[in-house]
Amino acid sequence: MHENVIFCYSGTGNCLDLAKNIAQGLGGADIVMMRSAPAVTDVREAKRVGFVFPCYGGSAPEDVLRHAKLLQISPEAYTFAVSQSAVYPGTGLSRLNDIVPLKYWRTATHHCSCIWLFPHKLMLPLLSVEKAQKRSEALAAEIAREVLSGKQSPKKPPRNVLNVAENKVWPLISGAKVQGFKVSDACIACGQCVRLCPRKNIQLINGKVIIGSNCAQCLGCLQYCPQSAISIGKITDKREHYHNPNVAAAELMESVIHVG
Ligand SMILES: Cc1cc2nc3c(=O)[nH]c(=O)nc-3n(C[C@H](O)[C@H](O)[C@H](O)COP(=O)(O)O)c2cc1C
């Protein structure tokens, strides 16, 4: 195990791209994917332990928090986390801080992957994909420098009451939404969505894609579909699909990515 370990959750690549760039800035790291139960949970030998994850519905994806509870981290380790969102970071960092006390935390914004709610171009500040990517790379370098210097955040991560309320109603809104997945005739039964789904919620039966109800809402299946054959209602048919330009679907399926 590398002395730097980053646990990463990513549905559409923005967070994995950020984690890889932070890892590079640190001079190397093992990125342990936590979309499914992490392959490595005992990281007591690591000197620095980080987390990079998106904001979903005002908080972190529930699987981030569930999987963080499984980890064994040395009390001496320097711990840090980055929450990435389209507009606001929500309470994910604060909830993670309750499980793994964080020495340093940051927020970042990148293009919106929640296609049924907003077009992907909605991020604040508004930036083109190219500019957002450049900004993300510059931020990763800055975060890596601060992590290496052992910087401590002066305050605890924020816990905005509006985001707490939003996160309570979120399962009702988005849970209902993801029951509406449709697969069009453009599907070529390549099976990528089946392999990509972190909850094994998608099956290929007699050449037909069947999406179940245990959805993590990461939207990787929809955003990475090579045929754009997956949608959730009419609005998502009209909207341009998006995934991070530097992250291939295959990378999201890895359990540990060694950088450096
Ligand atoms: C289901 C879902 C919910 C989201 N909720 C929020 C939110 O509450 N606030 C926000 O600013 N961005 C939200 N986003 C946008 C993501 O946080 C953002 O696009 C992030 O960069 C995605 O990271 P990824 O590409 O690594 O999955 C949401 C995205 C998804 C898929």
The ligand as a Gaussian input file, in Angstrom:
#p B3LYP/6-31G(d) Opt

LIG

0 1
 C      -27.892000      12.278000      -8.444000
 C      -27.081000      13.545000      -8.452000
 C      -27.328000      14.550000      -7.534000
 C      -26.598000      15.733000      -7.534000
 N      -26.858000      16.687000      -6.598000
 C      -26.168000      17.846000      -6.589000
 C      -26.435000      18.842000      -5.609000
 O      -27.263000      18.657000      -4.716000
 N      -25.745000      20.012000      -5.675000
 C      -24.810000      20.252000      -6.642000
 O      -24.252000      21.341000      -6.648000
 N      -24.489000      19.299000      -7.566000
 C      -25.150000      18.104000      -7.568000
 N      -24.854000      17.128000      -8.489000
 C      -23.751000      17.352000      -9.455000
 C      -22.483000      16.557000      -9.098000
 O      -22.121000      16.746000      -7.750000
 C      -21.310000      16.984000     -10.001000
 O      -21.687000      16.915000     -11.347000
 C      -20.059000      16.147000      -9.767000
 O      -18.981000      16.778000     -10.423000
 C      -20.212000      14.725000     -10.281000
 O      -19.048000      13.983000      -9.984000
 P      -18.683000      12.620000     -10.761000
 O      -18.542000      12.977000     -12.223000
 O      -17.388000      12.178000     -10.184000
 O      -19.780000      11.659000     -10.523000
 C      -25.568000      15.921000      -8.512000
 C      -25.313000      14.897000      -9.441000
 C      -26.051000      13.726000      -9.415000
 C      -25.769000      12.631000     -10.415000

